[in-house]
């Protein structure tokens, strides 16, 4: 069974955002907050695709993975940098800023109905270790930035943490191919950079 690891090299920002529904019997109060995230993720995905085609400047968003946890919905997002997150959040011409203002207006009118939280992590280059075995399509950072054979970073978790993707002498061209996400040569990197073509 092939073991894979993320293809991304360099700094990274991880942003977790979620909401807690505190009055489930009042969807009129928490529903707008719940419906606010999909348009933002759609806008970010469309920007990433347009930037890969050379039509727009990239906002720095790699990908986001929504899920439902025991206390409500959660999205794990992967960004190029913390500054990219802040720039997007403050941009009046993007979906987030007006939605956030609307949430605050509604939250004041219906205090205690819904809570929103986030956590931001600035991850330095080499500060991530991943492995994907038997998962089908990669998850997390591998889904966001592409994958390569795990041996390109090392045999063990300890070896992979702090490593970079080996770009020469790493086996056959087939072994040097990115496996699931990226499809462009390194010299033509896009927001999903890190993919390697032999």
N, C-alpha and C positions, 0 to 999 in steps of 0.2 A: 504494500500500500504506500503510495507516494506521500511524503511529508512535505508540506509547503510552509513558507513564511512570507511575511509582507515584503514588498519590493521597495518601499519608500526608504530613502536615506535623507537625513537632514532633520531640522527642527520640525515641530508639529504642535498643534494645539488641539486638545480634546475638550469638548463642551458638552456637558450633560444638562438637559433642561426637562423639567417635568411639572406636572400639576397634581394636586391632591383635591379630590372632591369632598367637601366637608358637609354639604347638604345635598345628598343624592336625589332627594325628592323635589329639588328645584333645578331641573335642567335648563329652565329659562335663564338661570343665573350663571351656571357653569358651562353651558353649551357653547356660548360664544368663545370662551377661552379654549375649549377643546377643538373648535373648528378653526382657530387662528393658525395653528402650526402647519397643516397641509399646504396652504398657499405659499408660506415662506419656504418650505422644503421644495415645492415645485419651482418657485422663482430661482432658488439656488441651483437646482439641477438643470434648469433651462439655461442659466448663465454658464454653468460648467460646459454644457454641450456646445453652446454658441462660441465659447472661448476656444474649445477644441477645434472648431471649424475656422477659427481666426476672425470671427465676426464681432466679438466683444472682449473687453478686458476682463480677465478672470477675477472674481471676488475672493478667491482663496478657499472656497468650500470644496472639500473632497467628496464627502458623502455623509448621510445620516441614517441611522437605524432606529426606527420607532419600535416600541414594545409597550406592553401593558404590565405593570408590576402590581404588587399587593396594595399599594397606596395610590395608584393611578397611572396615567400614561407617562412615558419617559422616552426621550430621543437622545441617543449618543451621536454626537457630530464630530467629524474630523476636519480640521482646518489647517491651512498652511501656517498661520500665526495667530496669536491673541489679538494683535493689532487688526487683522482682517475681520475678526469677530466684532470688535468694537466699531470699526468703520462701517460694517454692514448694519449693526444695530442702530447707529446714529443717523444713517442716511435717510433723509426725509422722502426721497424719491423711490425708496424700496418698500416692500410690503411690511417689514417689521415695525418701523417707527409708528406709523398710524395705528397699527393693530395694538401696539403696546399702550399708546395713549388711550385708545378705546377701552382696553382691559382695565386700566387704572380708573377711568371714569366709572365703569360698571362696578368695579370692586368697591369703590367708596359708597355706592348706592346699595350694595348687597354684601356688607362686611361679613366675613366668615363663611361665605358660600364655597369659595374655591381658593386654593393657595397655589402659587407658582414659585418654583425654585430653580436655581441653576448652580452649576459648579464649573469652573474653568481651570484647566491644567495646561501649563506651558511645559512641553516635554522637549528637553534638549536632544540633539542628534545622538543616537546611540542609547537613548533611555527607554527603548521599547524592545521587548522580546515577544515573538509570536510563533505559534506552530499550529497548523491545520492538518489533521489526518482523518480521512474518512468522513469529512463533513459535507461532501458534495461541493456546492458552490461556497467559496470562502466567506467568512463572516468578518465583522469588525474592520480593523485596519486593512486586512487583506482584501476585503470587498471594496473598500474605499480607494485603495491606491494600487492594487494589483498584487500578484504573488509570484514568487520564484521558488525553485526547489530549496528546501530548508538547508541542505548541505552548502548552499551558497553563502550562508552566514555561520554555519558551524553545526556540529553533530549534537551538541547538548544545549540546553537552555542557557547555561552559564556562558558558553561560547557565543551564542547568538546575541545575548545582551551586550550592547556596546559595540557590536560589529557593524560593518557596512557590507553591501552586496558585492561579492567578488565579480569583477567584470572581465577578467582574462584568466585563462588556464582553468576554467571551472567546468571542464567536461565537454561533452559533445554539444553541437549546436542545439540538438533537441533538449538537452538538459539546461541550456542557457535560455530557453524560451519561457516567457511569462505564461502562466497557465490559465488564468480565468478571465481577468478583467481587461488589462491593457492590450493594445494591438498595434503600437507604433514603436519605431526604433528610438533608442535613447536620444539620438541627436534631434528627434522631432518630438520631444516630450511635451506633454499637455498636462492639465491639472491632474490627470491620473498617472503622472510621471513615475518612473521607476520600472516600467515594463522593459524587458530586454528581449530583443529579437536576435537570434544567432546569425 
